[in-house]
Amino acid sequence: MKFSLIFLFALILAVATALPAQRKSATKKPKTAFQQCTDACEFNRHLRPVCGTDGQSYPNPGILECHNRCGHSVQVASDGFCRKNLPKSFRD
């Protein structure tokens, strides 16, 4: 009797923990072609920020190049983060 209660509790616990994971994955949005492309890019993860001509900051030039290969047209405007992406206390 004690074993069957433990087994039943373990089964209920396993089902209860699996259900939220299934619900979460079912509501996940499919990735766009651009997201799939950038996910496939190989580049280093070193932080060497650059500002793109689109006004967006990129963590490093490799990531900016990845965006170009995936259909965006952007060049390096300057080294470092774009001014608009900096907190006000860091701007002139």
PDB file of N, CA, C and O in Angstrom, chain B, residues numbered from 101:
ATOM      1  N   MET B 101       0.824  -1.193   0.000  1.00  0.00           N
ATOM      2  CA  MET B 101       0.000   0.000   0.000  1.00  0.00           C
ATOM      3  C   MET B 101       0.869   1.258   0.000  1.00  0.00           C
ATOM      4  O   MET B 101       0.619   2.204  -0.747  1.00  0.00           O
ATOM      5  N   LYS B 102       1.907   1.245   0.865  1.00  0.00           N
ATOM      6  CA  LYS B 102       2.788   2.400   0.959  1.00  0.00           C
ATOM      7  C   LYS B 102       3.512   2.623  -0.373  1.00  0.00           C
ATOM      8  O   LYS B 102       3.651   3.762  -0.818  1.00  0.00           O
ATOM      9  N   PHE B 103       3.977   1.537  -1.012  1.00  0.00           N
ATOM     10  CA  PHE B 103       4.670   1.630  -2.288  1.00  0.00           C
ATOM     11  C   PHE B 103       3.758   2.220  -3.367  1.00  0.00           C
ATOM     12  O   PHE B 103       4.193   3.067  -4.148  1.00  0.00           O
ATOM     13  N   SER B 104       2.513   1.785  -3.415  1.00  0.00           N
ATOM     14  CA  SER B 104       1.590   2.275  -4.445  1.00  0.00           C
ATOM     15  C   SER B 104       1.283   3.754  -4.239  1.00  0.00           C
ATOM     16  O   SER B 104       1.104   4.478  -5.219  1.00  0.00           O
ATOM     17  N   LEU B 105       1.218   4.225  -2.993  1.00  0.00           N
ATOM     18  CA  LEU B 105       1.004   5.649  -2.743  1.00  0.00           C
ATOM     19  C   LEU B 105       2.209   6.470  -3.194  1.00  0.00           C
ATOM     20  O   LEU B 105       2.050   7.547  -3.769  1.00  0.00           O
ATOM     21  N   ILE B 106       3.394   5.969  -2.938  1.00  0.00           N
ATOM     22  CA  ILE B 106       4.608   6.660  -3.367  1.00  0.00           C
ATOM     23  C   ILE B 106       4.675   6.690  -4.893  1.00  0.00           C
ATOM     24  O   ILE B 106       5.005   7.718  -5.484  1.00  0.00           O
ATOM     25  N   PHE B 107       4.364   5.566  -5.524  1.00  0.00           N
ATOM     26  CA  PHE B 107       4.362   5.490  -6.980  1.00  0.00           C
ATOM     27  C   PHE B 107       3.339   6.462  -7.567  1.00  0.00           C
ATOM     28  O   PHE B 107       3.642   7.165  -8.531  1.00  0.00           O
ATOM     29  N   LEU B 108       2.145   6.511  -7.006  1.00  0.00           N
ATOM     30  CA  LEU B 108       1.098   7.408  -7.489  1.00  0.00           C
ATOM     31  C   LEU B 108       1.528   8.863  -7.331  1.00  0.00           C
ATOM     32  O   LEU B 108       1.313   9.671  -8.234  1.00  0.00           O
ATOM     33  N   PHE B 109       2.126   9.201  -6.205  1.00  0.00           N
ATOM     34  CA  PHE B 109       2.603  10.566  -5.973  1.00  0.00           C
ATOM     35  C   PHE B 109       3.681  10.936  -6.989  1.00  0.00           C
ATOM     36  O   PHE B 109       3.665  12.037  -7.538  1.00  0.00           O
ATOM     37  N   ALA B 110       4.618  10.017  -7.242  1.00  0.00           N
ATOM     38  CA  ALA B 110       5.686  10.277  -8.205  1.00  0.00           C
ATOM     39  C   ALA B 110       5.122  10.461  -9.609  1.00  0.00           C
ATOM     40  O   ALA B 110       5.596  11.313 -10.361  1.00  0.00           O
ATOM     41  N   LEU B 111       4.127   9.680  -9.961  1.00  0.00           N
ATOM     42  CA  LEU B 111       3.490   9.789 -11.274  1.00  0.00           C
ATOM     43  C   LEU B 111       2.784  11.129 -11.420  1.00  0.00           C
ATOM     44  O   LEU B 111       2.915  11.784 -12.454  1.00  0.00           O
ATOM     45  N   ILE B 112       2.052  11.537 -10.422  1.00  0.00           N
ATOM     46  CA  ILE B 112       1.347  12.837 -10.452  1.00  0.00           C
ATOM     47  C   ILE B 112       2.361  13.967 -10.562  1.00  0.00           C
ATOM     48  O   ILE B 112       2.161  14.906 -11.333  1.00  0.00           O
ATOM     49  N   LEU B 113       3.433  13.886  -9.808  1.00  0.00           N
ATOM     50  CA  LEU B 113       4.467  14.912  -9.847  1.00  0.00           C
ATOM     51  C   LEU B 113       5.116  14.989 -11.222  1.00  0.00           C
ATOM     52  O   LEU B 113       5.363  16.084 -11.726  1.00  0.00           O
ATOM     53  N   ALA B 114       5.395  13.849 -11.832  1.00  0.00           N
ATOM     54  CA  ALA B 114       6.011  13.821 -13.160  1.00  0.00           C
ATOM     55  C   ALA B 114       5.090  14.436 -14.210  1.00  0.00           C
ATOM     56  O   ALA B 114       5.543  15.202 -15.060  1.00  0.00           O
ATOM     57  N   VAL B 115       3.822  14.109 -14.156  1.00  0.00           N
ATOM     58  CA  VAL B 115       2.856  14.662 -15.116  1.00  0.00           C
ATOM     59  C   VAL B 115       2.689  16.157 -14.891  1.00  0.00           C
ATOM     60  O   VAL B 115       2.633  16.923 -15.854  1.00  0.00           O
ATOM     61  N   ALA B 116       2.608  16.579 -13.646  1.00  0.00           N
ATOM     62  CA  ALA B 116       2.421  17.999 -13.335  1.00  0.00           C
ATOM     63  C   ALA B 116       3.601  18.843 -13.785  1.00  0.00           C
ATOM     64  O   ALA B 116       3.406  19.974 -14.230  1.00  0.00           O
ATOM     65  N   THR B 117       4.818  18.327 -13.681  1.00  0.00           N
ATOM     66  CA  THR B 117       5.980  19.100 -14.119  1.00  0.00           C
ATOM     67  C   THR B 117       6.144  19.086 -15.626  1.00  0.00           C
ATOM     68  O   THR B 117       6.742  20.009 -16.181  1.00  0.00           O
ATOM     69  N   ALA B 118       5.639  18.085 -16.299  1.00  0.00           N
ATOM     70  CA  ALA B 118       5.758  18.001 -17.754  1.00  0.00           C
ATOM     71  C   ALA B 118       4.743  18.892 -18.458  1.00  0.00           C
ATOM     72  O   ALA B 118       5.026  19.389 -19.548  1.00  0.00           O
ATOM     73  N   LEU B 119       3.600  19.103 -17.885  1.00  0.00           N
ATOM     74  CA  LEU B 119       2.550  19.887 -18.546  1.00  0.00           C
ATOM     75  C   LEU B 119       2.944  21.331 -18.804  1.00  0.00           C
ATOM     76  O   LEU B 119       2.747  21.790 -19.929  1.00  0.00           O
ATOM     77  N   PRO B 120       3.485  22.083 -17.855  1.00  0.00           N
ATOM     78  CA  PRO B 120       3.862  23.461 -18.168  1.00  0.00           C
ATOM     79  C   PRO B 120       4.896  23.554 -19.282  1.00  0.00           C
ATOM     80  O   PRO B 120       4.853  24.496 -20.073  1.00  0.00           O
ATOM     81  N   ALA B 121       5.816  22.612 -19.369  1.00  0.00           N
ATOM     82  CA  ALA B 121       6.823  22.629 -20.425  1.00  0.00           C
ATOM     83  C   ALA B 121       6.167  22.431 -21.789  1.00  0.00           C
ATOM     84  O   ALA B 121       6.563  23.068 -22.766  1.00  0.00           O
ATOM     85  N   GLN B 122       5.182  21.567 -21.862  1.00  0.00           N
ATOM     86  CA  GLN B 122       4.489  21.350 -23.127  1.00  0.00           C
ATOM     87  C   GLN B 122       3.705  22.584 -23.529  1.00  0.00           C
ATOM     88  O   GLN B 122       3.716  22.966 -24.699  1.00  0.00           O
ATOM     89  N   ARG B 123       3.018  23.221 -22.575  1.00  0.00           N
ATOM     90  CA  ARG B 123       2.249  24.420 -22.868  1.00  0.00           C
ATOM     91  C   ARG B 123       3.151  25.543 -23.339  1.00  0.00           C
ATOM     92  O   ARG B 123       2.806  26.264 -24.274  1.00  0.00           O
ATOM     93  N   LYS B 124       4.298  25.701 -22.706  1.00  0.00           N
ATOM     94  CA  LYS B 124       5.213  26.766 -23.056  1.00  0.00           C
ATOM     95  C   LYS B 124       5.758  26.585 -24.470  1.00  0.00           C
ATOM     96  O   LYS B 124       5.820  27.550 -25.231  1.00  0.00           O
ATOM     97  N   SER B 125       6.151  25.373 -24.830  1.00  0.00           N
ATOM     98  CA  SER B 125       6.700  25.152 -26.157  1.00  0.00           C
ATOM     99  C   SER B 125       5.624  25.264 -27.238  1.00  0.00           C
ATOM    100  O   SER B 125       5.939  25.605 -28.378  1.00  0.00           O
ATOM    101  N   ALA B 126       4.393  24.992 -26.912  1.00  0.00           N
ATOM    102  CA  ALA B 126       3.316  25.075 -27.893  1.00  0.00           C
ATOM    103  C   ALA B 126       3.004  26.521 -28.248  1.00  0.00           C
ATOM    104  O   ALA B 126       2.528  26.788 -29.351  1.00  0.00           O
ATOM    105  N   THR B 127       3.261  27.469 -27.335  1.00  0.00           N
ATOM    106  CA  THR B 127       2.956  28.863 -27.598  1.00  0.00           C
ATOM    107  C   THR B 127       4.150  29.635 -28.140  1.00  0.00           C
ATOM    108  O   THR B 127       4.047  30.838 -28.378  1.00  0.00           O
ATOM    109  N   LYS B 128       5.273  28.969 -28.337  1.00  0.00           N
ATOM    110  CA  LYS B 128       6.478  29.621 -28.834  1.00  0.00           C
ATOM    111  C   LYS B 128       6.284  30.028 -30.288  1.00  0.00           C
ATOM    112  O   LYS B 128       5.816  29.242 -31.111  1.00  0.00           O
ATOM    113  N   LYS B 129       6.656  31.285 -30.593  1.00  0.00           N
ATOM    114  CA  LYS B 129       6.536  31.771 -31.965  1.00  0.00           C
ATOM    115  C   LYS B 129       7.602  31.122 -32.838  1.00  0.00           C
ATOM    116  O   LYS B 129       8.727  30.906 -32.388  1.00  0.00           O
ATOM    117  N   PRO B 130       7.258  30.814 -34.073  1.00  0.00           N
ATOM    118  CA  PRO B 130       8.280  30.290 -34.977  1.00  0.00           C
ATOM    119  C   PRO B 130       9.286  31.390 -35.311  1.00  0.00           C
ATOM    120  O   PRO B 130       8.929  32.566 -35.378  1.00  0.00           O
ATOM    121  N   LYS B 131      10.539  31.003 -35.519  1.00  0.00           N
ATOM    122  CA  LYS B 131      11.578  31.980 -35.830  1.00  0.00           C
ATOM    123  C   LYS B 131      11.444  32.450 -37.265  1.00  0.00           C
ATOM    124  O   LYS B 131      11.063  31.688 -38.153  1.00  0.00           O
ATOM    125  N   THR B 132      11.765  33.730 -37.479  1.00  0.00           N
ATOM    126  CA  THR B 132      11.764  34.271 -38.835  1.00  0.00           C
ATOM    127  C   THR B 132      12.970  33.729 -39.587  1.00  0.00           C
ATOM    128  O   THR B 132      13.879  33.156 -38.986  1.00  0.00           O
ATOM    129  N   ALA B 133      12.975  33.910 -40.889  1.00  0.00           N
ATOM    130  CA  ALA B 133      14.109  33.463 -41.707  1.00  0.00           C
ATOM    131  C   ALA B 133      15.382  34.192 -41.276  1.00  0.00           C
ATOM    132  O   ALA B 133      16.461  33.601 -41.264  1.00  0.00           O
ATOM    133  N   PHE B 134      15.258  35.478 -40.920  1.00  0.00           N
ATOM    134  CA  PHE B 134      16.421  36.244 -40.465  1.00  0.00           C
ATOM    135  C   PHE B 134      16.963  35.669 -39.158  1.00  0.00           C
ATOM    136  O   PHE B 134      18.176  35.524 -39.007  1.00  0.00           O
ATOM    137  N   GLN B 135      16.087  35.342 -38.216  1.00  0.00           N
ATOM    138  CA  GLN B 135      16.528  34.763 -36.943  1.00  0.00           C
ATOM    139  C   GLN B 135      17.194  33.411 -37.156  1.00  0.00           C
ATOM    140  O   GLN B 135      18.201  33.106 -36.517  1.00  0.00           O
ATOM    141  N   GLN B 136      16.644  32.610 -38.039  1.00  0.00           N
ATOM    142  CA  GLN B 136      17.251  31.314 -38.337  1.00  0.00           C
ATOM    143  C   GLN B 136      18.630  31.493 -38.954  1.00  0.00           C
ATOM    144  O   GLN B 136      19.561  30.750 -38.641  1.00  0.00           O
ATOM    145  N   CYS B 137      18.756  32.479 -39.827  1.00  0.00           N
ATOM    146  CA  CYS B 137      20.036  32.748 -40.477  1.00  0.00           C
ATOM    147  C   CYS B 137      21.072  33.199 -39.452  1.00  0.00           C
ATOM    148  O   CYS B 137      22.191  32.685 -39.441  1.00  0.00           O
ATOM    149  N   THR B 138      20.718  34.148 -38.595  1.00  0.00           N
ATOM    150  CA  THR B 138      21.693  34.650 -37.607  1.00  0.00           C
ATOM    151  C   THR B 138      22.040  33.582 -36.575  1.00  0.00           C
ATOM    152  O   THR B 138      23.158  33.566 -36.060  1.00  0.00           O
ATOM    153  N   ASP B 139      21.105  32.695 -36.267  1.00  0.00           N
ATOM    154  CA  ASP B 139      21.410  31.588 -35.355  1.00  0.00           C
ATOM    155  C   ASP B 139      22.480  30.667 -35.940  1.00  0.00           C
ATOM    156  O   ASP B 139      23.253  30.063 -35.197  1.00  0.00           O
ATOM    157  N   ALA B 140      22.526  30.559 -37.267  1.00  0.00           N
ATOM    158  CA  ALA B 140      23.468  29.662 -37.932  1.00  0.00           C
ATOM    159  C   ALA B 140      24.848  30.294 -38.116  1.00  0.00           C
ATOM    160  O   ALA B 140      25.807  29.591 -38.436  1.00  0.00           O
ATOM    161  N   CYS B 141      24.964  31.611 -37.918  1.00  0.00           N
ATOM    162  CA  CYS B 141      26.257  32.288 -38.090  1.00  0.00           C
ATOM    163  C   CYS B 141      27.250  31.826 -37.029  1.00  0.00           C
ATOM    164  O   CYS B 141      26.901  31.583 -35.874  1.00  0.00           O
ATOM    165  N   GLU B 142      28.489  31.715 -37.464  1.00  0.00           N
ATOM    166  CA  GLU B 142      29.566  31.390 -36.532  1.00  0.00           C
ATOM    167  C   GLU B 142      30.427  32.630 -36.360  1.00  0.00           C
ATOM    168  O   GLU B 142      30.939  33.177 -37.337  1.00  0.00           O
ATOM    169  N   PHE B 143      30.585  33.072 -35.126  1.00  0.00           N
ATOM    170  CA  PHE B 143      31.403  34.241 -34.827  1.00  0.00           C
ATOM    171  C   PHE B 143      31.835  34.152 -33.382  1.00  0.00           C
ATOM    172  O   PHE B 143      31.278  33.382 -32.600  1.00  0.00           O
ATOM    173  N   ASN B 144      32.844  34.954 -33.027  1.00  0.00           N
ATOM    174  CA  ASN B 144      33.310  34.912 -31.638  1.00  0.00           C
ATOM    175  C   ASN B 144      32.367  35.723 -30.756  1.00  0.00           C
ATOM    176  O   ASN B 144      31.598  36.552 -31.244  1.00  0.00           O
ATOM    177  N   ARG B 145      32.434  35.481 -29.497  1.00  0.00           N
ATOM    178  CA  ARG B 145      31.548  36.142 -28.539  1.00  0.00           C
ATOM    179  C   ARG B 145      32.263  37.253 -27.765  1.00  0.00           C
ATOM    180  O   ARG B 145      31.758  37.725 -26.746  1.00  0.00           O
ATOM    181  N   HIS B 146      33.437  37.670 -28.249  1.00  0.00           N
ATOM    182  CA  HIS B 146      34.184  38.712 -27.559  1.00  0.00           C
ATOM    183  C   HIS B 146      33.467  40.052 -27.701  1.00  0.00           C
ATOM    184  O   HIS B 146      32.936  40.373 -28.764  1.00  0.00           O
ATOM    185  N   LEU B 147      33.458  40.814 -26.640  1.00  0.00           N
ATOM    186  CA  LEU B 147      32.799  42.119 -26.660  1.00  0.00           C
ATOM    187  C   LEU B 147      33.769  43.160 -27.206  1.00  0.00           C
ATOM    188  O   LEU B 147      34.759  43.504 -26.562  1.00  0.00           O
ATOM    189  N   ARG B 148      33.471  43.649 -28.392  1.00  0.00           N
ATOM    190  CA  ARG B 148      34.191  44.752 -29.015  1.00  0.00           C
ATOM    191  C   ARG B 148      33.145  45.542 -29.802  1.00  0.00           C
ATOM    192  O   ARG B 148      33.090  45.472 -31.030  1.00  0.00           O
ATOM    193  N   PRO B 149      32.307  46.303 -29.065  1.00  0.00           N
ATOM    194  CA  PRO B 149      31.132  46.921 -29.681  1.00  0.00           C
ATOM    195  C   PRO B 149      31.457  47.853 -30.840  1.00  0.00           C
ATOM    196  O   PRO B 149      32.473  48.548 -30.854  1.00  0.00           O
ATOM    197  N   VAL B 150      30.553  47.836 -31.806  1.00  0.00           N
ATOM    198  CA  VAL B 150      30.612  48.762 -32.934  1.00  0.00           C
ATOM    199  C   VAL B 150      29.225  49.340 -33.152  1.00  0.00           C
ATOM    200  O   VAL B 150      28.211  48.710 -32.853  1.00  0.00           O
ATOM    201  N   CYS B 151      29.208  50.552 -33.679  1.00  0.00           N
ATOM    202  CA  CYS B 151      27.944  51.210 -34.016  1.00  0.00           C
ATOM    203  C   CYS B 151      27.729  51.041 -35.511  1.00  0.00           C
ATOM    204  O   CYS B 151      28.612  51.359 -36.307  1.00  0.00           O
ATOM    205  N   GLY B 152      26.576  50.548 -35.890  1.00  0.00           N
ATOM    206  CA  GLY B 152      26.258  50.352 -37.299  1.00  0.00           C
ATOM    207  C   GLY B 152      25.657  51.591 -37.921  1.00  0.00           C
ATOM    208  O   GLY B 152      25.175  52.481 -37.220  1.00  0.00           O
ATOM    209  N   THR B 153      25.688  51.645 -39.243  1.00  0.00           N
ATOM    210  CA  THR B 153      25.101  52.780 -39.956  1.00  0.00           C
ATOM    211  C   THR B 153      23.584  52.828 -39.800  1.00  0.00           C
ATOM    212  O   THR B 153      22.953  53.817 -40.174  1.00  0.00           O
ATOM    213  N   ASP B 154      22.996  51.768 -39.251  1.00  0.00           N
ATOM    214  CA  ASP B 154      21.560  51.757 -38.983  1.00  0.00           C
ATOM    215  C   ASP B 154      21.238  52.307 -37.593  1.00  0.00           C
ATOM    216  O   ASP B 154      20.076  52.322 -37.185  1.00  0.00           O
ATOM    217  N   GLY B 155      22.279  52.764 -36.856  1.00  0.00           N
ATOM    218  CA  GLY B 155      22.056  53.327 -35.524  1.00  0.00           C
ATOM    219  C   GLY B 155      21.970  52.296 -34.413  1.00  0.00           C
ATOM    220  O   GLY B 155      21.700  52.642 -33.262  1.00  0.00           O
ATOM    221  N   GLN B 156      22.197  51.024 -34.749  1.00  0.00           N
ATOM    222  CA  GLN B 156      22.146  49.955 -33.757  1.00  0.00           C
ATOM    223  C   GLN B 156      23.555  49.604 -33.304  1.00  0.00           C
ATOM    224  O   GLN B 156      24.499  49.635 -34.094  1.00  0.00           O
ATOM    225  N   SER B 157      23.686  49.270 -32.022  1.00  0.00           N
ATOM    226  CA  SER B 157      24.962  48.795 -31.497  1.00  0.00           C
ATOM    227  C   SER B 157      25.042  47.287 -31.690  1.00  0.00           C
ATOM    228  O   SER B 157      24.065  46.569 -31.476  1.00  0.00           O
ATOM    229  N   TYR B 158      26.218  46.816 -32.097  1.00  0.00           N
ATOM    230  CA  TYR B 158      26.469  45.393 -32.277  1.00  0.00           C
ATOM    231  C   TYR B 158      27.602  45.005 -31.332  1.00  0.00           C
ATOM    232  O   TYR B 158      28.564  45.759 -31.184  1.00  0.00           O
ATOM    233  N   PRO B 159      27.505  43.835 -30.687  1.00  0.00           N
ATOM    234  CA  PRO B 159      28.537  43.433 -29.721  1.00  0.00           C
ATOM    235  C   PRO B 159      29.938  43.340 -30.311  1.00  0.00           C
ATOM    236  O   PRO B 159      30.920  43.577 -29.607  1.00  0.00           O
ATOM    237  N   ASN B 160      30.046  42.998 -31.595  1.00  0.00           N
ATOM    238  CA  ASN B 160      31.358  42.958 -32.257  1.00  0.00           C
ATOM    239  C   ASN B 160      31.144  42.984 -33.775  1.00  0.00           C
ATOM    240  O   ASN B 160      30.034  42.741 -34.248  1.00  0.00           O
ATOM    241  N   PRO B 161      32.200  43.277 -34.536  1.00  0.00           N
ATOM    242  CA  PRO B 161      32.059  43.358 -35.996  1.00  0.00           C
ATOM    243  C   PRO B 161      31.585  42.053 -36.643  1.00  0.00           C
ATOM    244  O   PRO B 161      30.933  42.088 -37.687  1.00  0.00           O
ATOM    245  N   GLY B 162      31.902  40.913 -36.044  1.00  0.00           N
ATOM    246  CA  GLY B 162      31.466  39.630 -36.603  1.00  0.00           C
ATOM    247  C   GLY B 162      29.952  39.491 -36.618  1.00  0.00           C
ATOM    248  O   GLY B 162      29.378  38.948 -37.562  1.00  0.00           O
ATOM    249  N   ILE B 163      29.324  39.975 -35.587  1.00  0.00           N
ATOM    250  CA  ILE B 163      27.858  39.903 -35.525  1.00  0.00           C
ATOM    251  C   ILE B 163      27.243  40.853 -36.550  1.00  0.00           C
ATOM    252  O   ILE B 163      26.233  40.529 -37.175  1.00  0.00           O
ATOM    253  N   LEU B 164      27.850  42.019 -36.719  1.00  0.00           N
ATOM    254  CA  LEU B 164      27.377  42.951 -37.746  1.00  0.00           C
ATOM    255  C   LEU B 164      27.501  42.302 -39.128  1.00  0.00           C
ATOM    256  O   LEU B 164      26.579  42.405 -39.937  1.00  0.00           O
ATOM    257  N   GLU B 165      28.607  41.648 -39.405  1.00  0.00           N
ATOM    258  CA  GLU B 165      28.790  40.963 -40.688  1.00  0.00           C
ATOM    259  C   GLU B 165      27.777  39.830 -40.869  1.00  0.00           C
ATOM    260  O   GLU B 165      27.291  39.594 -41.975  1.00  0.00           O
ATOM    261  N   CYS B 166      27.467  39.143 -39.791  1.00  0.00           N
ATOM    262  CA  CYS B 166      26.456  38.091 -39.841  1.00  0.00           C
ATOM    263  C   CYS B 166      25.117  38.675 -40.286  1.00  0.00           C
ATOM    264  O   CYS B 166      24.420  38.078 -41.107  1.00  0.00           O
ATOM    265  N   HIS B 167      24.760  39.833 -39.750  1.00  0.00           N
ATOM    266  CA  HIS B 167      23.507  40.486 -40.143  1.00  0.00           C
ATOM    267  C   HIS B 167      23.530  40.834 -41.620  1.00  0.00           C
ATOM    268  O   HIS B 167      22.506  40.727 -42.295  1.00  0.00           O
ATOM    269  N   ASN B 168      24.682  41.248 -42.134  1.00  0.00           N
ATOM    270  CA  ASN B 168      24.797  41.537 -43.571  1.00  0.00           C
ATOM    271  C   ASN B 168      24.586  40.284 -44.404  1.00  0.00           C
ATOM    272  O   ASN B 168      23.880  40.323 -45.412  1.00  0.00           O
ATOM    273  N   ARG B 169      25.192  39.167 -43.994  1.00  0.00           N
ATOM    274  CA  ARG B 169      25.028  37.908 -44.746  1.00  0.00           C
ATOM    275  C   ARG B 169      23.579  37.436 -44.736  1.00  0.00           C
ATOM    276  O   ARG B 169      23.149  36.702 -45.626  1.00  0.00           O
ATOM    277  N   CYS B 170      22.831  37.863 -43.722  1.00  0.00           N
ATOM    278  CA  CYS B 170      21.442  37.406 -43.587  1.00  0.00           C
ATOM    279  C   CYS B 170      20.435  38.386 -44.181  1.00  0.00           C
ATOM    280  O   CYS B 170      19.230  38.231 -43.987  1.00  0.00           O
ATOM    281  N   GLY B 171      20.922  39.391 -44.902  1.00  0.00           N
ATOM    282  CA  GLY B 171      19.992  40.245 -45.634  1.00  0.00           C
ATOM    283  C   GLY B 171      19.947  41.699 -45.231  1.00  0.00           C
ATOM    284  O   GLY B 171      19.343  42.498 -45.947  1.00  0.00           O
ATOM    285  N   HIS B 172      20.552  42.085 -44.124  1.00  0.00           N
ATOM    286  CA  HIS B 172      20.586  43.501 -43.757  1.00  0.00           C
ATOM    287  C   HIS B 172      21.754  44.161 -44.477  1.00  0.00           C
ATOM    288  O   HIS B 172      22.747  43.509 -44.800  1.00  0.00           O
ATOM    289  N   SER B 173      21.629  45.442 -44.721  1.00  0.00           N
ATOM    290  CA  SER B 173      22.720  46.186 -45.340  1.00  0.00           C
ATOM    291  C   SER B 173      23.183  47.234 -44.349  1.00  0.00           C
ATOM    292  O   SER B 173      22.585  48.305 -44.245  1.00  0.00           O
ATOM    293  N   VAL B 174      24.253  46.926 -43.615  1.00  0.00           N
ATOM    294  CA  VAL B 174      24.750  47.837 -42.583  1.00  0.00           C
ATOM    295  C   VAL B 174      26.273  47.782 -42.554  1.00  0.00           C
ATOM    296  O   VAL B 174      26.867  46.720 -42.740  1.00  0.00           O
ATOM    297  N   GLN B 175      26.887  48.910 -42.324  1.00  0.00           N
ATOM    298  CA  GLN B 175      28.337  49.013 -42.224  1.00  0.00           C
ATOM    299  C   GLN B 175      28.701  49.527 -40.837  1.00  0.00           C
ATOM    300  O   GLN B 175      27.835  50.003 -40.104  1.00  0.00           O
ATOM    301  N   VAL B 176      29.964  49.435 -40.478  1.00  0.00           N
ATOM    302  CA  VAL B 176      30.431  49.980 -39.208  1.00  0.00           C
ATOM    303  C   VAL B 176      30.549  51.490 -39.359  1.00  0.00           C
ATOM    304  O   VAL B 176      31.291  51.983 -40.210  1.00  0.00           O
ATOM    305  N   ALA B 177      29.812  52.219 -38.527  1.00  0.00           N
ATOM    306  CA  ALA B 177      29.880  53.681 -38.541  1.00  0.00           C
ATOM    307  C   ALA B 177      30.995  54.161 -37.620  1.00  0.00           C
ATOM    308  O   ALA B 177      31.699  55.120 -37.935  1.00  0.00           O
ATOM    309  N   SER B 178      31.153  53.488 -36.476  1.00  0.00           N
ATOM    310  CA  SER B 178      32.207  53.861 -35.524  1.00  0.00           C
ATOM    311  C   SER B 178      32.434  52.725 -34.546  1.00  0.00           C
ATOM    312  O   SER B 178      31.590  51.843 -34.382  1.00  0.00           O
ATOM    313  N   ASP B 179      33.585  52.761 -33.902  1.00  0.00           N
ATOM    314  CA  ASP B 179      33.862  51.795 -32.846  1.00  0.00           C
ATOM    315  C   ASP B 179      33.105  52.211 -31.598  1.00  0.00           C
ATOM    316  O   ASP B 179      32.855  53.397 -31.386  1.00  0.00           O
ATOM    317  N   GLY B 180      32.740  51.243 -30.773  1.00  0.00           N
ATOM    318  CA  GLY B 180      32.014  51.526 -29.538  1.00  0.00           C
ATOM    319  C   GLY B 180      30.510  51.495 -29.759  1.00  0.00           C
ATOM    320  O   GLY B 180      30.028  51.358 -30.883  1.00  0.00           O
ATOM    321  N   PHE B 181      29.781  51.627 -28.653  1.00  0.00           N
ATOM    322  CA  PHE B 181      28.325  51.627 -28.717  1.00  0.00           C
ATOM    323  C   PHE B 181      27.811  52.891 -29.394  1.00  0.00           C
ATOM    324  O   PHE B 181      28.455  53.937 -29.320  1.00  0.00           O
ATOM    325  N   CYS B 182      26.669  52.807 -30.047  1.00  0.00           N
ATOM    326  CA  CYS B 182      26.023  53.984 -30.616  1.00  0.00           C
ATOM    327  C   CYS B 182      25.572  54.889 -29.470  1.00  0.00           C
ATOM    328  O   CYS B 182      25.172  54.404 -28.411  1.00  0.00           O
ATOM    329  N   ARG B 183      25.637  56.168 -29.679  1.00  0.00           N
ATOM    330  CA  ARG B 183      25.294  57.125 -28.626  1.00  0.00           C
ATOM    331  C   ARG B 183      23.877  56.913 -28.106  1.00  0.00           C
ATOM    332  O   ARG B 183      23.646  57.010 -26.901  1.00  0.00           O
ATOM    333  N   LYS B 184      22.931  56.626 -28.986  1.00  0.00           N
ATOM    334  CA  LYS B 184      21.538  56.489 -28.545  1.00  0.00           C
ATOM    335  C   LYS B 184      21.342  55.273 -27.640  1.00  0.00           C
ATOM    336  O   LYS B 184      20.352  55.198 -26.912  1.00  0.00           O
ATOM    337  N   ASN B 185      22.286  54.313 -27.679  1.00  0.00           N
ATOM    338  CA  ASN B 185      22.175  53.120 -26.851  1.00  0.00           C
ATOM    339  C   ASN B 185      22.858  53.275 -25.490  1.00  0.00           C
ATOM    340  O   ASN B 185      22.797  52.375 -24.653  1.00  0.00           O
ATOM    341  N   LEU B 186      23.511  54.426 -25.276  1.00  0.00           N
ATOM    342  CA  LEU B 186      24.203  54.650 -24.014  1.00  0.00           C
ATOM    343  C   LEU B 186      23.256  55.307 -23.006  1.00  0.00           C
ATOM    344  O   LEU B 186      22.375  56.070 -23.404  1.00  0.00           O
ATOM    345  N   PRO B 187      23.419  55.028 -21.722  1.00  0.00           N
ATOM    346  CA  PRO B 187      22.648  55.752 -20.705  1.00  0.00           C
ATOM    347  C   PRO B 187      22.992  57.240 -20.774  1.00  0.00           C
ATOM    348  O   PRO B 187      24.103  57.598 -21.167  1.00  0.00           O
ATOM    349  N   LYS B 188      22.056  58.106 -20.399  1.00  0.00           N
ATOM    350  CA  LYS B 188      22.268  59.553 -20.483  1.00  0.00           C
ATOM    351  C   LYS B 188      23.509  60.004 -19.736  1.00  0.00           C
ATOM    352  O   LYS B 188      24.169  60.954 -20.158  1.00  0.00           O
ATOM    353  N   SER B 189      23.838  59.347 -18.642  1.00  0.00           N
ATOM    354  CA  SER B 189      24.994  59.746 -17.848  1.00  0.00           C
ATOM    355  C   SER B 189      26.322  59.551 -18.600  1.00  0.00           C
ATOM    356  O   SER B 189      27.332  60.151 -18.230  1.00  0.00           O
ATOM    357  N   PHE B 190      26.326  58.713 -19.656  1.00  0.00           N
ATOM    358  CA  PHE B 190      27.547  58.473 -20.425  1.00  0.00           C
ATOM    359  C   PHE B 190      27.638  59.348 -21.665  1.00  0.00           C
ATOM    360  O   PHE B 190      28.678  59.379 -22.323  1.00  0.00           O
ATOM    361  N   ARG B 191      26.571  60.054 -21.991  1.00  0.00           N
ATOM    362  CA  ARG B 191      26.593  60.910 -23.181  1.00  0.00           C
ATOM    363  C   ARG B 191      27.195  62.248 -22.823  1.00  0.00           C
ATOM    364  O   ARG B 191      27.235  62.624 -21.651  1.00  0.00           O
ATOM    365  N   ASP B 192      27.666  62.973 -23.833  1.00  0.00           N
ATOM    366  CA  ASP B 192      28.233  64.323 -23.602  1.00  0.00           C
ATOM    367  C   ASP B 192      27.217  65.265 -23.042  1.00  0.00           C
ATOM    368  O   ASP B 192      27.526  66.430 -22.791  1.00  0.00           O
TER     369      ASP B 192
END
